[in-house]
Amino acid sequence: MNAALHTSALTSLPLLARGKVRDNYAVGDDRILMVASDRISAFDVIMGEPIPGKGELLTKMALFWFDKLGPNGLAICPIHLTGDAPESVVTPAEVPQVTGRSMLVKRLQPIPVEAVVRGYLAGSGWQEYQASRSVCGVPLPEGLINASKLPAPIYTPAAKAAMGEHDENITFERTVEMIGLDLATRIRDISIRLYSAAAEIALTKGIIIADTKFEFGLDTDGTLVLMDEVLTPDSSRYWPADSYAPGSNPPSFDKQFLRDWLDTASNGGVRWDKTAPAPHLPNDVIAKTAAKYQEALTRLVG
């Protein structure tokens, strides 16, 4: 495994943007090189220390799911991969920053809606259900408990926020106002199909995908394309099926371990208020977080 990469520094390509995890570089005007760093964020704050191997792991997992769900697999939706090698667009000296952690993708017009699908009641959805017996305007039956499996997957979109801000849960009707009925309906229906197919595949590997979020863009022909990462532990709640029990939060193969540690962490002796800068991550927290991600990949792809 290559050395941990907190921030890429390619000089042969123009930098478009740095996200919480990915650094995006322009390749001409029709492609983007997405480099998955080893950065990790929690509560919308990027940690100062990287998680070694995380970027490579996320890339392997995203490619696994693109292969299963895209044109080579179930063909549910067009995907943004070009099929070209990321190493082909950088200088030889920059190849180590790119290999194993990058995707060369089509440049799309992103749609400002995060397509969230929930198959189980967890996180903010559980909190909202307790108050209103609904999640994002979707009514749910009485009697559900924390981590309950829902009668059927539900679509609970969010409006994408600016960097450092929290995404805002919205209703389907609000997405119609934002992007129109046809596009909003297609995104909802495709997202539920993607989630349902992935959840079925994951269950055969001993993993429950409790919820996930997808991102979409439009190409120059107006085709709807699945983009960004897909079904990784950064964008999904992964639970081990063998220890799942409704009524409490199952142990998860994602950054929940880190969030739980941060809930009790302090900065300079004062309880961290979940704003930057983040507390320093001890080596054991880094190692345990890396192990959670690795176990998800190992269970999924062997």
Summary of the structure (lengths in Angstrom):
residues: 302
radius of gyration: 19.0
end to end distance: 16.8
largest distance: 59.6
contacts: 944
relative contact order: 0.16
helix: 32%
strand: 25%
